[in-house]
Amino acid sequence: MKRAVIAMVLIAVLVGVAFGASFDLKNVSMKEKGQWTEILGQVVNNSGKDYKVIYLRLNVYDKYGNKLLASELVGFQNFMKGQTRTFSELFHETWKETIKVEVEFSSGS
């Protein structure tokens, strides 16, 4: 039951960050796996730029977006503008309350 409650309260939001890069999250969900939480979803490259290698940071915040709870890097190769890619990232955390997930540009070329 706890897993279903957590999945229902997940809120995904977008943050456009460095260099005007814009990446959108969609179809975000999560699965509790013991003491781990797997966050799955898709990210859309709306930056207008092709990347041979790119790292995006997935940040998990409290429901108000005030407190950073966890953060992980997700990497992609050959992430072209307009393309949608699927991700799956494990966090060594579980959350009992509503959370927000944001994506931000970390580095890329």
Backbone hydrogen bonds in HBPLUS format (Angstrom, degrees):
<---DONOR---> <-ACCEPTOR-->    atom                        ^
c    i                          cat <-CA-CA->   ^        H-A-AA   ^      H-
h    n   atom  resd res      DA  || num        DHA   H-A  angle D-A-AA Bond
n    s   type  num  typ     dist DA aas  dist angle  dist       angle   num
A0005-VAL N   A0001-MET O   3.20 MM   4  6.50 160.1  2.24 155.3 160.5     1
A0006-ILE N   A0002-LYS O   3.08 MM   4  6.31 164.5  2.10 153.4 157.1     2
A0007-ALA N   A0003-ARG O   3.06 MM   4  6.27 164.8  2.09 151.4 155.4     3
A0008-MET N   A0004-ALA O   3.09 MM   4  6.24 148.8  2.19 145.1 152.8     4
A0009-VAL N   A0006-ILE O   3.23 MM   3  5.44 138.5  2.41 102.3 113.1     5
A0011-ILE N   A0099-ILE O   3.00 MM  88  6.10 152.1  2.08 153.5 162.2     6
A0101-VAL N   A0011-ILE O   2.97 MM  90  6.47 144.4  2.10 151.5 162.0     7
A0013-VAL N   A0101-VAL O   2.93 MM  88  6.02 177.8  1.93 162.5 162.7     8
A0020-GLY N   A0017-VAL O   3.23 MM   3  5.86 131.5  2.48 146.0 143.5     9
A0021-ALA N   A0018-ALA O   2.93 MM   3  5.84 169.6  1.94 130.3 133.5    10
A0046-ASN N   A0022-SER O   2.92 MM  24  5.12 138.2  2.10 149.4 158.9    11
A0024-ASP N   A0044-VAL O   3.08 MM  20  5.02 149.4  2.18 135.2 142.0    12
A0044-VAL N   A0024-ASP O   2.77 MM  20  5.02 154.0  1.84 143.3 152.4    13
A0026-LYS N   A0042-GLN O   2.91 MM  16  5.27 150.7  1.99 147.2 149.1    14
A0042-GLN N   A0026-LYS O   2.93 MM  16  5.27 153.2  2.00 164.0 164.6    15
A0029-SER N   A0040-LEU O   2.90 MM  11  5.37 157.3  1.95 146.6 151.0    16
A0040-LEU N   A0029-SER O   2.88 MM  11  5.37 163.3  1.91 147.3 153.0    17
A0031-LYS N   A0038-GLU O   2.84 MM   7  5.14 150.0  1.93 142.4 152.6    18
A0038-GLU N   A0031-LYS O   2.80 MM   7  5.14 171.1  1.81 155.7 155.9    19
A0033-LYS N   A0036-TRP O   2.72 MM   3  4.96 177.0  1.72 146.3 146.7    20
A0036-TRP N   A0033-LYS O   3.03 MM   3  4.96 160.6  2.07 116.2 120.2    21
A0037-THR N   A0091-PHE O   2.87 MM  54  5.21 155.6  1.93 150.1 157.8    22
A0091-PHE N   A0037-THR O   2.81 MM  54  5.21 156.4  1.86 148.1 156.3    23
A0039-ILE N   A0089-GLU O   2.86 MM  50  5.37 165.7  1.88 160.7 159.8    24
A0089-GLU N   A0039-ILE O   2.91 MM  50  5.37 164.8  1.93 149.7 154.4    25
A0041-GLY N   A0087-PHE O   3.11 MM  46  5.55 150.7  2.20 150.9 148.1    26
A0087-PHE N   A0041-GLY O   2.86 MM  46  5.55 162.4  1.89 150.3 151.8    27
A0043-VAL N   A0085-ARG O   2.84 MM  42  5.49 156.9  1.89 157.5 165.0    28
A0085-ARG N   A0043-VAL O   2.94 MM  42  5.49 164.9  1.96 155.5 157.8    29
A0045-ASN N   A0083-GLN O   2.93 MM  38  5.57 168.2  1.95 163.8 166.7    30
A0082-GLY N   A0045-ASN O   2.65 MM  37  5.14 160.1  1.69 161.6 160.5    31
A0051-TYR N   A0079-PHE O   2.96 MM  28  5.12 155.3  2.02 129.6 137.4    32
A0079-PHE N   A0051-TYR O   2.79 MM  28  5.12 132.9  2.02 149.3 159.6    33
A0078-ASN N   A0052-LYS O   2.70 MM  26  4.31 160.4  1.74 117.8 122.1    34
A0109-SER N   A0053-VAL O   2.94 MM  56  5.71 152.1  2.02 158.6 166.6    35
A0054-ILE N   A0076-PHE O   2.97 MM  22  5.42 155.0  2.03 158.3 160.3    36
A0076-PHE N   A0054-ILE O   2.92 MM  22  5.42 155.0  1.98 154.8 161.2    37
A0055-TYR N   A0107-SER O   2.75 MM  52  5.28 161.7  1.78 166.3 163.6    38
A0106-SER N   A0055-TYR O   2.92 MM  51  5.42 147.1  2.03 159.0 154.5    39
A0107-SER N   A0055-TYR O   3.23 MM  52  5.28 157.8  2.28 135.1 139.8    40
A0056-LEU N   A0074-VAL O   2.83 MM  18  5.25 168.6  1.84 158.4 159.5    41
A0074-VAL N   A0056-LEU O   2.73 MM  18  5.25 157.7  1.78 159.2 167.0    42
A0057-ARG N   A0104-GLU O   2.79 MM  47  5.25 165.4  1.81 159.5 162.0    43
A0104-GLU N   A0057-ARG O   3.01 MM  47  5.25 145.0  2.13 139.1 149.8    44
A0058-LEU N   A0072-GLU O   2.78 MM  14  5.37 167.0  1.80 171.8 170.2    45
A0072-GLU N   A0058-LEU O   3.03 MM  14  5.37 152.7  2.11 142.7 151.2    46
A0059-ASN N   A0102-GLU O   2.86 MM  43  5.19 165.9  1.88 152.8 157.1    47
A0102-GLU N   A0059-ASN O   2.88 MM  43  5.19 161.8  1.91 151.2 157.4    48
A0060-VAL N   A0070-ALA O   2.85 MM  10  5.16 171.7  1.85 155.3 154.1    49
A0069-LEU N   A0060-VAL O   2.67 MM   9  5.47 162.2  1.70 155.0 160.5    50
A0070-ALA N   A0060-VAL O   3.31 MM  10  5.16 151.7  2.39 135.8 137.2    51
A0061-TYR N   A0100-LYS O   2.81 MM  39  5.08 166.1  1.83 153.3 158.2    52
A0100-LYS N   A0061-TYR O   3.01 MM  39  5.08 157.6  2.06 130.4 135.9    53
A0062-ASP N   A0067-LYS O   3.01 MM   5  5.53 140.8  2.16 143.2 155.4    54
A0065-GLY N   A0062-ASP O   2.89 MM   3  5.30 157.0  1.94 116.2 123.9    55
A0083-GLN N   A0080-MET O   3.01 MM   3  5.45 158.7  2.06 134.4 138.0    56
